[in-house]
Amino acid sequence: MAWSERGEAAPARMHAEATPHQTYTAAELAGLRHWAAHLPRQQRTDALALLGLGAGLGLTPREVAASRGLDLRRPRRGGPLPHKGAERPVPLVARADWDPVLGELADRAGDGYLFRPRRTVEYSKNLIGSWSLLHRPPDNLPPMSVGRLRATWIVELMCAHIDHHLIAQAAGLASSASLARWQHLVPPVDEATAARLLRGPERR
């Protein structure tokens, strides 16, 4: 039976793009973060919010736009920082490298938006794109793109040898098959790492 016939909205199922976004290199991402941290006031907050929500949580542009400070609340001191505003079948927590900056931004934002808090609409097609056009990093750095930040987050998880099904769930993708388009960016493991992963933990 069709979802519409039952009066229910179809569940959101995100799919990877036919042509996946290019990822940022580690040097490019570090350069963008340094540039963002030295922008004045609200520009700094907006830039770091884009970077943290994209590269630290793998959110889509619409999810980035909808994210509020209250979506990021640590349940216990010293624990991981979860994002409660994005619907996922598994807990979506910030990567350790982005945890402190996202926690700081969330505390400042309160119940307001993390990105462009003075806006009156939750999302518009050019909300993030227009910001990126107005705020261009130095010529040696690529422009800011949430799609590229999200792809960078996905590939980082793949390089960490995290289970592909778990990555797909955390990314909100329909299946782990969607990750195949980024596999060529994951370097092969060396013999020692391969042996350790295949051997598994010892029984106690």
Secondary structure as GFF3:
##gff-version 3
##sequence-region A 1 204
A	DSSP	three_ten_helix	4	6	.	.	.	ID=ss1
A	DSSP	alpha_helix	26	37	.	.	.	ID=ss2
A	DSSP	alpha_helix	41	55	.	.	.	ID=ss3
A	DSSP	alpha_helix	61	66	.	.	.	ID=ss4
A	DSSP	three_ten_helix	69	71	.	.	.	ID=ss5
A	DSSP	alpha_helix	99	109	.	.	.	ID=ss6
A	DSSP	alpha_helix	127	134	.	.	.	ID=ss7
A	DSSP	alpha_helix	146	159	.	.	.	ID=ss8
A	DSSP	alpha_helix	164	171	.	.	.	ID=ss9
A	DSSP	three_ten_helix	176	185	.	.	.	ID=ss10
A	DSSP	alpha_helix	191	199	.	.	.	ID=ss11
###
